[in-house]
Amino acid sequence: MYTRFGFGEIVENLGINNSSEVPTSPIIKTVRVVDIILDETTPLFNVTYGEWDSIGTIFYQELNQPSPTDSHINSDGLSILPFSRPFYSNIKQYPLINEIVLLVNSVNVGSREIVNSDSSGPYYYYISSINIWGNNQHQNALPQELYSDNLPASQQKNYEQASLGSTSKVTPNNESNVSLGKTFIERSNIHPLKPFEGDIIYEGRWGNSIRLGSTVKDTSNTWSTTGSNGDPITIIRNGQGERSPEGYINIVEEINNDDSSVYFTSTQKIPLEASSIEYNSYTTNSPTSPNQYAGKQIILNSGRLVFNTTVDHILFSSKKSINLNAVEGINIDTNGNTIISSNQIFLGSKDATESVLLGNSTVSLLRTLLIQLADLTNSLTTQVGVPLGAPLAPTNITAGLTTATINNVINQLEGLKSQTTFTE
């Protein structure tokens, strides 16, 4: 299938002087993918096709040609089929086997010595897979069997409807069973995202997506209950979670159901069901619950979050407080020091009133007192009254010193109490 297209000749600054090397009649051609080079294990990953430069190269056939019954690779390690390289160098969107792509006839400045078996001259680059199935980002294969009687009647009907513009409604019991590659297994429950006015949406094949959207009032999304139409929001989602089996139905992101999400908001309120929202440690100005806060914020939500650095610090900075809220516990493990610098520290409760004692000073004072008491008791155990009724002079002296020490300790007891750390 060929279509004339009005591309201008792009030959300036390409260093091509031989006019025979420039396509004079740019053409777009529609073909079916038969094979693709994705890594070094692919048989066609060789010097002829460019080795590492060949990643993404497809081998194709015309739509109405029969699929090769045997390997399309000959004894020389070359394909009998024509090949095409990706049109874009910075966007990797490689097709599946049996998907339909557009080929653009253009210049080839780097590998003109490679023989393209598609006639003798044109060099083609392919552009993305064609949306054969309509609103289906998961797979858009259109196998050669469409032109035969090898498909079951139900699938034949699906393909015929798709070719006429109908949306595919593949259900779990009606998957295509078409070869899509070595590892790609079709999943009939992968839903496309529902678009809203002004959205730009990028979707992977497995329920992963990026939505560059906005607040759109009076719609079925979950983020437009606050703010005004046009307030920006960006949603990155990986995994659609448990949804209905009808993969052809459009859905919107669900932060509490999707596997992993990052939300960048401006004025929106996101209905996040946080695992724990016990803010009992606050006396005033406790945080707004995550599902009630409306404003600019970044929300990360997943089964587990890991923050790791290999060179420098992890820094948390907040205009207000930093809240650590957990259902089972909060643990701090380190091989180094744990330092808390604060005007006041309350342990056990925000209402704690019992001051923590200074350990070194308390031990020092108690040691002094106990030494004096020990001297007193030792002295008392050795005293004998001679003559009978005579004063025990050594005991008197020791007792006097002990009394002075005890009074000194009593005077310092208040100073042992911490003025910043309290417990109950």
C-alpha positions as CSV (number, residue, x, y, z in Angstrom):
1,M,0.0,0.0,0.0
2,Y,1.6,3.3,-1.1
3,T,0.6,6.9,-0.5
4,R,2.2,9.9,-2.1
5,F,3.2,12.5,0.5
6,G,4.4,16.0,0.0
7,F,7.8,15.9,1.8
8,G,10.3,18.4,0.6
9,E,13.7,17.1,-0.3
10,I,15.9,17.4,2.8
11,V,19.4,17.3,1.4
12,E,21.0,20.4,2.7
13,N,23.9,20.0,5.2
14,L,23.7,16.2,4.9
15,G,27.0,16.0,3.0
16,I,25.4,14.1,0.1
17,N,26.6,15.3,-3.3
18,N,25.4,12.4,-5.5
19,S,21.9,13.3,-6.5
20,S,21.2,9.7,-7.2
21,E,21.4,9.0,-3.5
22,V,18.5,11.4,-2.7
23,P,15.0,10.2,-2.9
24,T,13.2,12.3,-5.5
25,S,9.8,10.9,-4.8
26,P,9.3,10.6,-1.1
27,I,6.8,7.9,-0.4
28,I,5.0,6.5,2.7
29,K,4.5,2.8,2.6
30,T,2.4,0.6,4.9
31,V,3.9,-2.8,5.8
32,R,3.7,-5.7,8.3
33,V,6.5,-6.4,10.8
34,V,7.9,-9.9,10.5
35,D,11.0,-9.7,12.7
36,I,12.9,-7.1,14.8
37,I,16.4,-6.8,16.2
38,L,16.1,-6.0,19.9
39,D,19.4,-7.3,21.4
40,E,22.6,-9.2,20.6
41,T,20.9,-12.6,20.9
42,T,18.8,-11.9,17.7
43,P,20.3,-14.0,14.8
44,L,20.4,-11.0,12.5
45,F,22.5,-9.0,15.0
46,N,25.6,-9.0,12.8
47,V,28.1,-6.7,11.0
48,T,26.0,-6.6,7.9
49,Y,23.1,-4.9,9.7
50,G,25.3,-2.8,12.0
51,E,25.4,-4.9,15.2
52,W,24.7,-2.4,18.0
53,D,23.6,0.2,15.5
54,S,21.0,-2.3,14.3
55,I,18.9,-2.3,17.5
56,G,15.3,-1.5,16.5
57,T,15.7,-2.6,12.9
58,I,12.6,-4.4,11.5
59,F,12.2,-6.8,8.7
60,Y,8.9,-6.5,6.9
61,Q,6.6,-7.7,4.1
62,E,3.8,-6.2,2.1
63,L,0.4,-6.5,3.7
64,N,-1.0,-8.9,1.1
65,Q,2.1,-11.1,1.0
66,P,1.9,-14.5,2.7
67,S,4.0,-14.9,5.9
68,P,7.2,-16.9,5.4
69,T,6.6,-20.6,6.1
70,D,10.3,-21.1,6.8
71,S,12.9,-18.9,8.3
72,H,13.5,-15.7,6.4
73,I,17.2,-15.9,7.3
74,N,19.3,-17.5,4.6
75,S,22.5,-19.5,4.9
76,D,24.6,-16.3,4.8
77,G,22.9,-15.0,7.9
78,L,21.0,-12.4,5.9
79,S,17.3,-11.9,5.7
80,I,15.4,-12.4,2.4
81,L,13.1,-9.6,3.6
82,P,13.7,-5.9,3.3
83,F,14.6,-4.0,6.5
84,S,13.9,-0.6,7.9
85,R,15.5,1.5,10.7
86,P,13.6,3.6,13.3
87,F,12.7,7.1,12.1
88,Y,13.3,8.7,15.5
89,S,16.7,8.3,17.3
90,N,15.6,9.6,20.7
91,I,12.2,7.9,21.1
92,K,12.3,4.2,21.4
93,Q,8.8,2.9,20.4
94,Y,9.5,-0.4,18.7
95,P,6.7,-2.4,17.1
96,L,5.6,-6.0,17.9
97,I,5.6,-8.8,15.3
98,N,2.6,-8.5,13.0
99,E,2.0,-4.9,13.8
100,I,1.6,-2.5,10.9
101,V,4.0,0.4,10.5
102,L,4.5,3.4,8.2
103,L,7.7,3.5,6.2
104,V,9.1,6.8,5.0
105,N,11.5,6.9,2.1
106,S,14.4,9.2,2.9
107,V,18.1,9.7,2.8
108,N,20.7,7.4,4.2
109,V,24.0,9.0,5.0
110,G,25.6,6.5,7.3
111,S,25.3,3.0,5.9
112,R,24.8,3.2,2.2
113,E,27.0,0.1,1.7
114,I,24.3,-2.0,3.4
115,V,22.2,-3.7,0.7
116,N,18.5,-3.2,1.3
117,S,16.6,-6.0,-0.5
118,D,13.6,-3.8,-0.9
119,S,14.2,-3.1,-4.7
120,S,17.5,-1.3,-5.5
121,G,17.3,2.2,-4.2
122,P,14.8,3.6,-1.7
123,Y,15.9,3.5,2.0
124,Y,13.1,3.4,4.4
125,Y,12.6,4.5,8.1
126,Y,9.6,3.4,10.0
127,I,7.3,5.4,12.2
128,S,5.4,3.8,15.1
129,S,2.7,1.2,14.9
130,I,-0.6,2.1,13.2
131,N,-3.6,2.2,15.5
132,I,-5.4,-0.7,13.7
133,W,-7.5,-1.7,16.7
134,G,-8.6,1.8,17.6
135,N,-8.0,3.1,21.2
136,N,-5.8,0.1,22.0
137,Q,-2.3,0.9,23.2
138,H,-1.5,-2.8,24.2
139,Q,-1.1,-4.3,20.7
140,N,-2.2,-3.5,17.2
141,A,-1.2,-6.6,15.2
142,L,-2.9,-7.4,11.9
143,P,-1.6,-10.8,10.8
144,Q,-1.4,-12.1,7.3
145,E,-4.0,-14.7,8.4
146,L,-6.6,-12.0,7.9
147,Y,-6.3,-12.8,4.2
148,S,-6.9,-16.5,4.7
149,D,-9.4,-18.8,6.4
150,N,-7.0,-19.8,9.2
151,L,-8.5,-17.6,11.9
152,P,-11.6,-18.6,13.9
153,A,-14.8,-17.0,12.8
154,S,-15.0,-14.8,15.9
155,Q,-11.5,-13.4,15.4
156,Q,-12.0,-13.1,11.6
157,K,-15.0,-10.9,12.4
158,N,-12.9,-8.8,14.9
159,Y,-10.2,-8.1,12.2
160,E,-12.8,-7.3,9.6
161,Q,-14.5,-4.9,11.9
162,A,-11.2,-3.3,12.8
163,S,-10.3,-2.9,9.2
164,L,-13.6,-1.0,8.8
165,G,-12.8,1.3,11.7
166,S,-14.5,-0.5,14.6
167,T,-12.9,-0.6,18.0
168,S,-11.6,-4.0,19.0
169,K,-13.5,-5.6,21.9
170,V,-11.2,-8.5,22.8
171,T,-12.3,-10.3,26.0
172,P,-10.4,-12.8,28.1
173,N,-12.0,-15.7,26.2
174,N,-11.4,-14.1,22.8
175,E,-7.7,-13.1,22.7
176,S,-6.1,-13.0,19.3
177,N,-3.6,-15.9,19.7
178,V,-1.4,-14.1,17.1
179,S,2.4,-14.2,17.3
180,L,3.5,-10.9,18.7
181,G,7.1,-11.8,19.5
182,K,9.2,-14.2,21.6
183,T,8.0,-13.0,25.1
184,F,5.0,-10.7,24.5
185,I,1.8,-12.4,25.7
186,E,-1.4,-10.5,25.0
187,R,-3.4,-9.4,28.0
188,S,-7.0,-8.7,27.2
189,N,-7.6,-6.6,30.4
190,I,-5.1,-3.7,29.7
191,H,-7.3,-0.6,29.6
192,P,-6.5,2.6,27.7
193,L,-6.8,5.8,29.7
194,K,-9.8,8.1,29.4
195,P,-8.8,11.4,27.9
196,F,-10.1,14.8,29.0
197,E,-10.0,18.1,27.1
198,G,-6.5,19.3,26.6
199,D,-4.7,16.2,27.9
200,I,-1.5,14.9,26.4
201,I,-1.1,11.2,27.3
202,Y,1.7,8.8,26.8
203,E,0.8,5.1,27.3
204,G,2.9,2.0,27.5
205,R,1.5,-1.4,26.6
206,W,1.1,-2.7,30.2
207,G,-0.9,-0.1,32.1
208,N,2.0,2.4,32.6
209,S,1.4,6.0,31.5
210,I,2.1,9.7,31.9
211,R,-0.8,12.1,31.8
212,L,-0.1,15.8,31.3
213,G,-3.5,17.0,32.2
214,S,-5.5,19.6,34.1
215,T,-8.6,20.1,36.3
216,V,-11.7,19.5,34.2
217,K,-14.8,20.3,36.1
218,D,-17.9,18.1,35.9
219,T,-16.1,15.0,34.7
220,S,-15.5,11.5,36.0
221,N,-11.9,11.9,37.1
222,T,-10.9,12.0,40.7
223,W,-8.8,15.2,40.9
224,S,-11.2,17.9,39.6
225,T,-13.2,18.5,42.7
226,T,-11.2,21.6,43.6
227,G,-9.5,24.4,41.7
228,S,-10.5,25.7,38.3
229,N,-10.5,24.4,34.8
230,G,-7.0,24.4,33.4
231,D,-5.1,24.0,36.6
232,P,-2.2,21.7,35.7
233,I,-1.7,18.2,37.0
234,T,0.8,15.5,36.0
235,I,0.2,11.8,36.8
236,I,2.8,9.1,36.3
237,R,1.4,5.6,36.8
238,N,2.9,2.1,36.6
239,G,0.4,-0.7,36.7
240,Q,-3.4,-0.3,36.5
241,G,-4.2,-2.5,39.5
242,E,-7.3,-4.7,39.6
243,R,-9.8,-3.5,36.9
244,S,-12.7,-4.9,34.9
245,P,-11.7,-7.7,32.4
246,E,-13.1,-5.6,29.4
247,G,-9.8,-4.1,28.3
248,Y,-11.4,-2.0,25.6
249,I,-13.1,0.3,28.2
250,N,-11.4,3.6,29.0
251,I,-10.4,4.1,32.6
252,V,-8.9,6.9,34.7
253,E,-6.1,6.6,37.2
254,E,-7.0,5.4,40.7
255,I,-4.2,6.3,43.2
256,N,-5.5,3.7,45.8
257,N,-5.7,0.9,43.2
258,D,-2.9,1.5,40.8
259,D,0.4,-0.3,41.6
260,S,2.7,2.7,41.8
261,S,1.9,6.4,41.2
262,V,3.4,9.9,41.3
263,Y,1.1,12.9,41.3
264,F,2.3,16.4,40.7
265,T,-0.6,18.8,41.6
266,S,-1.3,22.5,41.6
267,T,-4.8,23.0,43.2
268,Q,-6.2,19.5,43.1
269,K,-7.3,17.3,46.0
270,I,-6.3,13.7,45.6
271,P,-8.4,11.0,47.4
272,L,-5.4,9.1,48.8
273,E,-6.2,6.6,51.5
274,A,-3.1,7.0,53.7
275,S,-2.0,4.0,55.7
276,S,-1.8,6.0,58.9
277,I,-3.0,9.5,59.8
278,E,-2.5,9.5,63.6
279,Y,-1.4,13.0,64.4
280,N,-1.6,12.8,68.2
281,S,1.8,14.2,68.8
282,Y,0.7,17.7,67.6
283,T,-0.6,20.2,70.1
284,T,-1.6,22.7,67.4
285,N,-1.5,23.1,63.6
286,S,-1.6,19.3,62.9
287,P,-1.2,18.3,59.2
288,T,-4.2,18.2,56.9
289,S,-5.1,14.6,56.1
290,P,-3.7,13.6,52.7
291,N,-7.2,13.1,51.2
292,Q,-8.3,16.6,52.3
293,Y,-5.4,18.7,51.3
294,A,-5.9,20.8,48.1
295,G,-2.9,22.6,46.7
296,K,0.5,22.1,45.1
297,Q,2.1,18.9,46.3
298,I,3.9,15.8,45.1
299,I,2.4,12.4,46.2
300,L,4.3,9.1,45.9
301,N,2.2,6.0,46.5
302,S,3.3,2.4,46.1
303,G,3.7,-0.8,48.0
304,R,7.2,0.3,49.1
305,L,9.3,3.4,48.9
306,V,13.1,3.3,49.0
307,F,15.3,6.5,49.2
308,N,19.0,5.7,48.8
309,T,22.1,7.8,48.2
310,T,25.5,6.5,47.2
311,V,27.6,9.7,47.6
312,D,25.9,12.3,49.7
313,H,23.0,13.0,52.1
314,I,19.3,12.6,52.1
315,L,17.8,16.0,53.1
316,F,14.3,16.6,54.3
317,S,13.4,20.3,54.6
318,S,10.0,21.6,55.6
319,K,8.4,25.0,56.1
320,K,6.3,23.4,59.0
321,S,6.9,20.0,60.5
322,I,8.2,16.7,59.2
323,N,5.7,13.9,60.3
324,L,6.7,10.2,60.5
325,N,3.5,8.2,60.7
326,A,3.5,4.4,60.7
327,V,1.1,1.7,61.7
328,E,3.6,-0.8,63.2
329,G,6.6,1.3,64.3
330,I,9.4,3.7,63.5
331,N,12.9,2.3,63.6
332,I,16.2,4.1,63.3
333,D,19.3,2.0,62.6
334,T,22.8,3.5,62.2
335,N,26.4,2.5,62.7
336,G,27.2,6.1,63.6
337,N,25.8,8.6,66.0
338,T,22.1,9.6,66.4
339,I,21.9,13.3,67.1
340,I,18.7,15.3,67.8
341,S,19.2,19.0,68.1
342,S,16.0,20.7,69.4
343,N,14.8,23.3,71.9
344,Q,12.7,20.7,73.7
345,I,12.2,17.0,73.3
346,F,9.2,15.2,74.7
347,L,9.3,11.4,75.1
348,G,6.2,9.3,75.3
349,S,3.7,12.1,75.0
350,K,3.4,15.7,73.9
351,D,2.2,16.4,77.5
352,A,5.3,14.8,79.2
353,T,6.4,16.8,82.3
354,E,9.0,14.7,83.9
355,S,12.5,16.0,83.2
356,V,15.2,13.5,82.1
357,L,18.3,13.6,84.5
358,L,21.8,14.4,83.3
359,G,23.4,10.9,83.6
360,N,27.1,11.8,84.1
361,S,26.4,14.5,86.7
362,T,23.9,12.3,88.6
363,V,26.3,9.4,88.8
364,S,29.1,11.7,89.9
365,L,27.1,13.3,92.8
366,L,25.7,9.9,93.9
367,R,29.2,8.4,93.9
368,T,30.5,11.2,96.1
369,L,27.6,10.8,98.6
370,L,28.0,7.0,98.7
371,I,31.8,7.3,99.3
372,Q,31.1,9.6,102.3
373,L,28.4,7.3,103.7
374,A,30.8,4.3,103.2
375,D,33.5,6.2,105.2
376,L,30.9,6.9,107.9
377,T,29.8,3.3,108.2
378,N,33.4,2.0,108.2
379,S,34.3,4.4,111.0
380,L,31.3,3.5,113.0
381,T,32.1,-0.2,112.8
382,T,35.5,0.2,114.5
383,Q,34.8,2.7,117.3
384,V,35.0,1.7,121.0
385,G,34.1,4.0,123.9
386,V,37.1,4.4,126.2
387,P,36.7,5.3,128.9
388,L,33.0,4.4,129.1
389,G,30.9,7.4,128.0
390,A,33.7,9.2,126.3
391,P,32.8,11.0,123.0
392,L,33.7,9.0,119.8
393,A,35.7,11.8,118.3
394,P,36.5,10.1,114.9
395,T,32.9,9.3,114.3
396,N,31.9,12.9,115.1
397,I,34.3,14.2,112.5
398,T,33.2,11.8,109.8
399,A,29.5,12.4,110.5
400,G,30.1,16.1,110.1
401,L,31.8,15.8,106.8
402,T,29.0,13.5,105.6
403,T,26.3,15.9,106.6
404,A,28.1,18.7,104.6
405,T,28.3,16.4,101.5
406,I,24.7,15.5,101.7
407,N,23.6,19.1,101.9
408,N,25.8,19.9,98.9
409,V,24.2,17.1,96.9
410,I,20.7,18.3,97.9
411,N,21.5,21.7,96.6
412,Q,22.6,20.3,93.2
413,L,19.7,17.9,92.6
414,E,17.6,20.5,90.6
415,G,20.5,21.0,88.2
416,L,20.5,17.4,87.3
417,K,17.1,17.7,85.6
418,S,17.1,18.2,81.8
419,Q,15.5,21.4,80.7
420,T,15.0,20.2,77.1
421,T,14.0,16.4,77.3
422,F,10.9,15.2,79.1
423,T,9.2,11.9,79.5
424,E,6.4,10.4,81.5
